[in-house]
Amino acid sequence: FFFAMFSFCCTVFVALLLHQIDGLRDPRQQPNIVMLFVDDLGYGDLGFTGHPTTHTPNIDRIASQGKILSNWYSGAPLCSASRAALMTGRQTPRTGVPPVLGPTERRGLPLNETTLAEHLRRANYTSGVVGKWHLGQRTMYLPHNRGFDEYLGIPFSDDMGTARRTPCPQAAPEAVQGTGVRAGPGTAALASGAEEQ
């Protein structure tokens, strides 16, 4: 929950900041931006927030070296809609994304929406996504086509369909034989039931 709040606040701040500084700063002088958007994580679930038994030294180190924002309102209480709000800075109903996109959905974050990564690219940033995307699994909706330079992850939740067997995006075709999953260069693998049309 904390990181979801933190991520949204960062998105709004960065979008406003990029509007002001777009192209004015030497790329070597730009700060790094790291956003952690985690499902089902409460504010008190991490070491740096005081959890008595959870040890999160790497996240604690990031928190100690960065800015902690402790007030957050997520764009939605569920996966796809909250990610759409984070990526666009818009209220969820205006993005056209349902609360949860299933593994066989043909839709995704509408292509007319500008993502945070597209704003960052205009400011000479390189961006990447690691983990669950959940904003559409068709090629046109995947991170590489939404402004991100790098992507290693799955297109929907790991508890949906064949996602548990999804190989890394650079996997050789022979590595996915018999899994019902198709790998594509530079994109996340797609479930065979979710083939392109």
C-alpha positions in Angstrom: 0.0 0.0 0.0 2.8 2.4 0.9 4.7 1.9 -2.3 1.5 2.1 -4.3 0.9 5.5 -2.7 4.5 6.5 -3.1 4.4 5.5 -6.8 1.4 7.6 -7.7 2.7 10.7 -5.9 6.0 10.3 -7.8 4.1 9.9 -11.1 2.2 13.1 -10.6 5.2 15.0 -9.4 7.4 13.7 -12.2 4.8 14.4 -14.9 4.5 18.0 -13.6 8.3 18.4 -13.3 8.9 17.0 -16.8 6.5 19.4 -18.2 8.7 22.2 -16.8 12.2 20.8 -17.5 11.6 18.8 -20.7 14.8 19.0 -22.7 16.5 21.7 -20.4 18.8 19.4 -18.4 21.8 17.5 -19.5 21.0 13.7 -19.3 24.1 13.1 -17.2 22.7 15.5 -14.5 19.2 13.9 -14.3 18.3 12.1 -11.1 17.5 8.4 -11.2 13.8 7.6 -10.6 12.9 4.3 -9.1 9.2 3.5 -8.5 8.1 0.4 -6.7 4.4 -0.4 -7.3 3.6 -3.5 -5.3 0.2 -5.3 -4.9 -1.0 -6.1 -1.5 1.7 -4.4 0.5 0.8 -2.5 3.6 2.7 0.5 5.0 3.9 -1.4 8.0 5.0 -4.5 6.1 8.6 -3.4 5.6 11.7 -3.2 7.8 12.1 0.6 7.5 8.5 1.2 8.5 9.0 -0.9 11.7 7.8 -4.4 10.9 9.1 -6.5 13.8 9.8 -9.7 11.8 10.1 -8.7 8.1 13.7 -8.0 7.0 14.0 -5.9 3.8 17.6 -4.6 3.8 17.7 -3.6 0.1 14.4 -1.7 0.2 15.4 -0.2 3.6 18.6 1.1 1.9 16.7 2.6 -1.0 14.4 4.3 1.5 17.3 5.7 3.6 18.9 7.2 0.5 15.7 8.6 -1.1 12.6 10.5 -0.3 9.8 8.8 1.6 6.3 10.0 0.9 3.9 8.6 3.5 0.5 9.8 2.2 -1.1 8.2 -0.8 -4.4 7.6 -2.6 -4.3 4.9 -5.2 -6.2 5.4 -8.4 -8.1 2.2 -7.8 -8.2 -0.8 -5.4 -7.4 -3.4 -8.1 -4.5 -4.3 -10.4 -5.1 -3.0 -13.9 -7.1 0.1 -13.0 -4.5 1.2 -10.4 -1.6 0.7 -12.9 -3.5 2.7 -15.6 -3.9 5.6 -13.2 -0.2 5.3 -12.3 1.0 5.2 -15.9 -1.2 8.1 -17.1 -1.8 10.3 -14.1 -5.5 10.2 -14.9 -8.5 9.1 -12.8 -9.2 5.4 -13.5 -12.7 5.9 -15.1 -11.1 8.2 -17.7 -8.5 5.6 -18.8 -11.0 3.1 -20.1 -9.3 0.2 -18.3 -11.4 -2.2 -16.2 -10.5 -3.1 -12.6 -8.7 -6.3 -13.8 -7.7 -7.3 -17.3 -7.9 -11.1 -17.6 -5.3 -13.2 -19.5 -7.5 -13.6 -22.5 -8.5 -9.9 -22.9 -8.1 -8.3 -26.3 -8.0 -4.8 -24.9 -5.5 -2.9 -22.8 -4.5 0.7 -21.8 -6.0 2.7 -24.7 -3.3 3.6 -27.3 -4.3 7.3 -27.2 -3.2 7.5 -23.5 0.3 9.0 -22.9 2.3 7.0 -20.4 4.8 8.1 -17.8 7.5 6.4 -19.9 6.6 8.4 -22.9 7.0 11.6 -20.9 10.3 10.4 -19.5 11.6 9.5 -23.0 11.0 13.1 -24.1 13.2 14.2 -21.1 16.0 11.9 -22.3 15.4 9.2 -19.8 15.7 5.4 -20.4 13.0 3.5 -18.6 12.2 -0.1 -17.8 9.6 -2.3 -16.2 10.3 -5.4 -14.2 7.4 -7.6 -13.0 3.7 -7.6 -13.7 2.5 -5.2 -16.4 -1.2 -6.0 -16.4 -2.2 -3.3 -18.9 -2.9 -5.6 -21.8 -1.0 -8.6 -23.2 -1.3 -7.9 -26.9 1.9 -6.7 -28.5 0.5 -3.2 -29.1 -0.2 -2.8 -25.3 3.1 -4.2 -24.0 5.7 -1.9 -22.4 8.0 -1.6 -25.4 5.1 -0.1 -27.4 4.1 2.2 -24.5 7.4 4.1 -24.2 9.5 1.7 -22.1 13.0 0.7 -23.3 13.3 -2.5 -21.3 10.8 -5.0 -20.0 11.2 -8.3 -18.1 8.0 -9.6 -16.7 4.6 -11.1 -17.3 1.7 -9.4 -19.0 -0.9 -10.3 -16.3 -1.0 -11.6 -12.8 1.0 -14.7 -12.0 -2.1 -16.4 -10.7 -3.9 -16.2 -14.1 -3.9 -19.0 -16.5 -0.5 -20.1 -17.9 1.3 -17.1 -16.5 3.1 -19.3 -14.0 4.8 -21.0 -16.9 5.7 -17.8 -18.8 9.4 -17.8 -19.8 11.6 -14.8 -19.8 11.0 -12.6 -23.0 14.4 -13.5 -24.5 13.8 -17.3 -24.2 14.5 -19.3 -27.3 11.5 -20.9 -29.0 12.6 -24.4 -28.1 12.6 -23.3 -24.4 8.8 -22.8 -24.5 7.8 -25.9 -26.5 5.0 -27.7 -24.8 4.2 -24.9 -22.4 1.4 -23.3 -24.4 3.4 -20.1 -24.4 4.9 -18.2 -27.3 8.0 -16.1 -26.7 8.8 -13.0 -28.8 12.0 -11.1 -29.1 12.0 -8.1 -26.7 8.5 -8.6 -25.4 6.9 -10.7 -22.8 5.7 -14.1 -23.8 2.1 -14.4 -24.7 -0.2 -17.3 -23.7 -1.1 -19.3 -26.7 -4.8 -18.7 -25.9 -4.0 -15.0 -26.2 -2.5 -15.0 -29.7 -2.4 -11.8 -31.7 -5.3 -11.2 -34.1 
